[in-house]
Amino acid sequence: MSLGIRPVALRKRGIMKDGFIRVTALTPKIRVADPEYNAEQIMKEMDAAVKKGARILVFPELCITGYTCQDLFLQETLLEGAKEALRRIAAHTAGTDALMFVGLPLEKEGKLYNAAAVLQDGRVCAFVPKTALPSYAEFYETRHFTPAPESVSFLSFDGKEVPFGQKILFACDCVEGLTVGCEICEDLWAAQTPSTSHCLAGATVIVNLSASNETVGKDSYRRQLVTATSARLVTGYVYASAGDGESTQDLVFGAHNLIAENGVLLAEAKRFENQGVYGDLDIHRLRHERRRMNTFPAPEEAGYLTVPIHMKKEELSLLRSFPRQPFVPAAGGERARRCEEILAIQAHGLKKRLEHTKSGCAVIGISGGLDSTLALLVTVRAFDLLGLPRGDIRCVTMPCFGTTDRTYENACRLTRTLGASLTEVNIQEAVRLHFRDIGHDEAVHDVTYENSQARERTQVLMDIANAHGGLVIGTGDMSELALGWATYNGDHMSMYGVNAGVPKTLVRHLVRYYADTCGNEELSAVLSDVLDTPVSPELLPPVDGKISQKTEDLVGPYELHDFFLYYMLRCGFSPAKIYRIAKETFAGEYGEEEIRKWLKNFCRRFFSQQFKRSCLPDGPKVGSVAVSPRGDLRMPSDACSALWLSQAEAL
């Protein structure tokens, strides 16, 4: 009989460009042992989810009948009712290309299985039975069910031969690389999980139909298990659990629905509310991560059956958000903990170098800017770790044509407050002599005018280090290295670059953290003023005593460039995809044309300036992105940027 629910029509929405696919974990409120009623609830949930753009829908384990039917599972009446409900649900999917997973008890050759029916566009695509059947503590599934067989076979359902087995994957053509595998509840808890086998066979998304009851603290373990599995298998994981409506004779179910992607929890339901959750999985990012991990093996599909699934490819507004500053930890305690960890990595890296070279002296060019400030703070920590006197940290301030009183005074105050020694070397006369030697007109403020100052400063630092048996500590950060915003063989060079793995947006937060936690009011005051000073190389004369050369006016906002850098190197995003997510992330802050302009500038500079990164000094990696030629970025200095620029130009 009809339930009075019309089949949904095919909608032109939902399948997303750029590798995204919307998934959902849903928990209908059911009645135990009432398949007809439950089918109606499932279809209503399905319709609502499809309207929201979901294209992979996951329902709980045995939800057509209810998980808590106990010995009623052995009744022919219930099994036939479940099959009839499945027919109605399958017919209801006609006209939509969403892939749906729904649980039911299913008989095959005289044995009963706890199975997931896989549905799309009016058909049953496959049945996936549960492998690990718990019969301990509150569970006794082996009383009723049989574990999944080793090999894939076929089951006759409504006159059609339907694949039946655990080793079945679903290859969706809407997103390149989107392949879905299925496991059921305890399968995830088992020592040898089907999801591991699925992912080794090529699955990039795992769905789990579950009926995990609630006990004290179990939600934390469940969350950790789902998230860790998604990280270990570099996959998307969609977990749908039973909830309100199941029998509470002995157990309570909380509908703890979860969606995770490569170790990140994208969505979590509030328990006990049968709350559906949605998430946009990034399949292209998962594939990029697997490509870069040589320990993730090539797919081994032996014994697997792959079912092709056709879905239309169309764009949809994203549910997920992208952090404006992906290198910067979340606010609160996590940020403080992460900042402390980064400073420790930097300081211990320098400590080892000082120990190895038997250097009791460090030389730093101190400008009053953010980067040299952070380098000095790190050096102080390294000296403290070694028990060396801070007076052997030789800070050198080298005023020239562009130096302002503000930065000069901050450099001096910072050095004194930290107990380091300060040397002033005014380089104006040396640079003017150099101009005369090479025939350069001082009135011409070109690149020669600027770089001569940077190289003179580096020469001074190197020679002072030689005179005292010390090391020149590099101050340049990773954002500058990515853009090539450094003078070759000038500030580009040092004997150990403590900031080489720290992007500009993170430099600011590290200095802020130090200012907030140092316990020294004078030091905190000078660090706060450094933070308020515009970023500048100070290579052009000031105007009315103020900085005239602001870096971000020339190369673009660092928060944009760090955003571009992270999603290109860490995630492998194309310029078009970066532009798309940048527009949404920075809406109201930067216009589309401005984002496009700086993205093109980033692509151009990133490729053209690789030769500077190819000969970087040593320095510690601190995060998941680095540009060292000996580590993360093995890139030819003469690689062509045409492909990236052409895509950026076409935006």
C-alpha positions, -999 to +999 in steps of 0.1 A: +000+000+000+011+036-006+023+057+022+012+089+004+047+102-001+056+112-036+090+103-051+114+132-051+123+148-084+159+150-097+172+184-085+199+205-101+220+209-070+241+192-046+271+177-064+299+202-059+328+213-080+364+214-068+362+179-053+335+186-027+306+162-019+279+168+007+272+140+031+248+135+059+242+112+089+205+110+098+186+094+126+148+091+121+126+086+151+114+050+146+090+025+162+105-009+172+093-036+148+072-013+127+089-013+092+060+006+075+061+035+099+099+035+099+100+036+061+078+067+061+102+084+086+132+074+065+117+088+033+108+121+050+144+125+063+157+116+029+136+142+011+147+169+035+184+159+031+183+159-007+167+194-006+198+205+014+221+192-012+232+160+004+243+133-020+255+106+003+229+098+030+236+074+059+210+060+082+215+039+113+220+001+116+188-019+112+167+013+112+140-002+090+130-025+119+149-010+148+181-024+163+164-036+195+139-061+181+158-090+198+142-124+190+116-107+167+144-108+142+137-145+138+100-139+129+091-142+092+066-115+096+092-089+106+116-100+078+090-098+051+078-064+065+114-051+063+117-062+027+085-046+017+096-014+035+128-015+016+110-018-017+090+013-009+121+033+001+139+022-030+110+032-052+109+066-034+145+073-045+135+072-082+145+105-098+173+115-073+209+106-078+217+106-040+234+074-027+216+062+004+226+036+030+198+021+052+200-008+076+177-039+078+178-076+087+181-097+055+179-134+049+201-152+024+202-189+019+187-196+053+210-173+072+201-139+086+224-109+081+226-075+096+229-056+064+230-022+048+209-017+016+225+007-008+200+026-029+200+051-057+175+063-083+149+037-077+171+007-074+189-015-048+225-013-058+239-037-033+236-053+001+266-050+025+264-073+056+281-067+089+313-085+096+320-081+133+291-093+154+294-084+191+282-109+216+297-095+248+285-072+275+251-059+264+253-073+229+243-107+216+241-103+178+254-138+170+221-151+185+204-138+154+229-129+127+257-145+106+290-126+099+295-114+063+310-140+040+345-137+027+335-133-010+310-112-029+280-131-043+245-122-055+211-122-039+178-122-058+157-092-048+125-083-067+136-104-096+170-088-099+204-102-089+219-077-064+255-078-053+259-091-017+291-089+003+314-069+025+339-062-003+318-039-024+328-003-033+307+024-050+325+046-075+308+079-080+316+098-112+306+132-100+339+138-082+371+123-094+383+097-069+350+095-049+347+059-040+325+048-010+329+018+012+305+006+040+309-009+074+285-014+102+289-004+139+312-030+156+332-033+123+348+000+134+357-013+168+372-046+155+410-052+153+408-058+116+383-033+103+365-035+069+372+002+065+410-005+064+405-030+036+381-007+018+406+022+018+435+000+007+412-010-022+406+027-031+378+040-010+380+077-001+348+078+020+336+053+046+300+052+058+290+035+091+255+024+100+256+021+137+235+014+168+259+023+195+242+027+229+252+053+254+271+047+286+291+072+306+321+084+286+314+063+256+307+094+234+343+106+239+357+072+229+334+070+199+344+105+187+381+097+191+376+064+172+358+079+143+382+109+140+413+088+144+401+062+118+396+090+093+431+102+100+448+068+098+430+059+066+431+094+051+395+093+044+361+109+050+340+091+076+302+094+080+288+077+111+251+075+117+238+060+150+205+049+164+186+072+187+152+081+201+126+055+192+147+024+199+136+003+229+149+015+263+142-018+280+179-021+289+197+005+268+195+041+257+207+053+223+218+088+217+219+094+179+256+104+182+261+112+145+296+122+134+313+133+102+351+134+101+377+140+074+414+130+078+415+135+115+392+166+116+357+165+130+335+183+106+301+178+123+287+163+155+251+158+165+239+168+200+231+135+216+196+124+225+180+147+199+180+126+167+198+154+151+210+150+115+244+164+106+258+176+073+293+180+060+311+188+028+339+163+023+369+174+001+378+143-019+405+161-039+422+171-007+421+135+005+436+123-028+463+149-025+472+137+010+474+101-002+496+111-031+521+129-009+523+100+016+545+074+000+535+051+028+499+050+016+499+021-008+484+019-043+449+004-044+447-034-042+413-043-054+416-081-053+383-097-043+364-064-046+334-056-067+330-019-077+296-007-085+295+024-107+273+053-095+263+082-117+257+116-102+254+150-118+282+174-112+271+208-102+281+236-078+266+242-044+274+268-017+297+252+008+287+243+043+322+240+056+343+270+064+381+276+060+401+294+087+412+329+076+446+321+092+452+284+087+486+285+103+473+301+135+459+278+162+423+283+174+418+308+202+421+301+238+441+274+255+450+255+223+466+286+208+487+292+239+498+256+240+507+256+203+526+289+206+546+274+235+553+243+214+565+263+184+588+285+205+602+253+220+609+238+186+627+269+174+647+273+206+658+237+207+668+238+171+691+267+177+703+251+210+715+221+191+733+242+165+751+263+191+761+231+209+774+214+177+794+244+166+806+251+201+794+287+197+788+308+228+778+338+208+748+346+186+746+377+163+712+391+153+704+421+132+678+438+153+655+462+134+625+467+157+603+447+134+584+415+141+607+390+126+639+401+143+620+404+175+609+368+173+644+357+164+658+374+195+631+359+218+639+324+205+677+330+209+672+341+245+653+309+251+681+288+235+708+306+256+687+300+288+685+263+279+723+261+275+729+282+306+748+308+286+749+345+296+724+366+276+751+392+272+767+370+246+737+376+224+750+404+203+722+425+188+733+448+161+712+477+150+722+492+117+704+524+109+704+537+073+683+558+050+649+543+059+653+538+096+626+555+117+630+566+153+602+543+164+618+511+151+653+522+163+641+529+198+621+496+200+652+477+189+673+493+216+646+489+243+640+453+234+677+444+236+682+461+269+651+446+285+661+411+275+697+415+288+714+411+255+743+433+243+737+460+218+760+473+191+751+502+167+767+503+133+754+531+111+758+519+076+750+551+057+786+560+048+795+524+039+765+522+015+773+556+000+809+545-006+796+514-023+773+536-045+804+555-056+823+524-063+796+510-086+785+543-100+750+544-086+732+577-081+719+578-045+689+598-056+677+569-077+657+548-052+656+516-072+663+479-063+700+486-063+695+514-037+674+490-015+694+458-018+728+475-013+716+483+023+704+448+029+737+432+017+758+457+037+739+447+068+745+410+062+782+417+057+784+435+090+766+407+108+788+380+093+820+398+101+810+405+137+801+369+141+835+359+127+852+383+151+835+367+181+833+331+170+795+333+168+766+324+145+744+349+126+708+341+134+685+345+105+653+364+110+634+359+077+600+341+079+584+315+057+559+340+041+588+361+029+606+330+016+574+320-003+572+354-020+609+358-024+606+390-004+642+389+006+675+403-008+695+374-023+727+371-003+714+398+020+687+392+046+682+359+027+714+345+042+724+335+078+740+307+097+707+293+111+673+307+103+651+302+133+620+316+116+623+297+084+592+275+092+570+303+107+547+322+084+541+359+090+506+355+104+520+331+130+550+353+138+525+380+150+507+355+173+540+342+188+551+377+197+517+384+211+518+353+232+552+362+245+540+397+254+510+383+273+530+356+293+564+371+299+555+386+332+576+417+325+557+449+320+585+467+302+591+438+278+554+435+272+551+472+264+579+471+238+566+439+222+531+455+220+545+485+202+565+462+178+532+445+170+515+478+163+543+489+139+536+484+101+556+457+085+584+473+064+620+466+053+627+503+059+649+507+028+634+539+015+636+573+034+607+580+058+582+607+052+577+631+081+596+606+103+572+578+095+576+545+076+571+552+039+575+517+026+549+493+038+554+457+027+518+447+024+511+477+001+537+463-023+532+425-022+498+422-007+482+413+026+501+386+044+469+370+056+459+364+020+493+351+010+495+328+040+460+315+030+472+309-006+504+293+006+487+269+030+460+257+006+484+253-024+513+235-006+495+217+022+463+208+004+473+209-033+444+232-043+444+248-077+443+286-081+406+284-090+397+264-059+418+287-037+401+317-052+367+302-046+373+295-009+391+328-004+361+347-017+339+330+009+364+332+037+373+369+032+339+382+021+334+417+034+372+421+040+386+419+005+367+423-028+369+396-055+391+417-077+415+424-049+418+386-040+423+378-077+450+404-080+470+391-051+465+355-060+480+362-094+509+380-077+514+351-053+516+325-082+540+347-102+563+354-073+562+318-058+575+303-090+600+331-100+616+332-066+623+295-061+660+301-067+662+319-034+646+290-016+669+265-033+699+277-012+683+285+021+703+282+053+693+255+078+663+262+100+637+241+119+604+230+105+576+238+129+543+230+111+529+209+083+541+234+056+577+242+049+597+255+019+631+240+027+648+225-004+660+197+019+626+189+032+591+195+020+596+215-012+618+199-038+610+223-066+631+232-096+642+269-097+632+272-133+598+256-132+572+273-154+543+290-137+522+292-169+496+266-159+490+282-125+490+317-139+467+309-168+441+295-143+445+326-121+442+349-151+410+332-161+392+337-128 
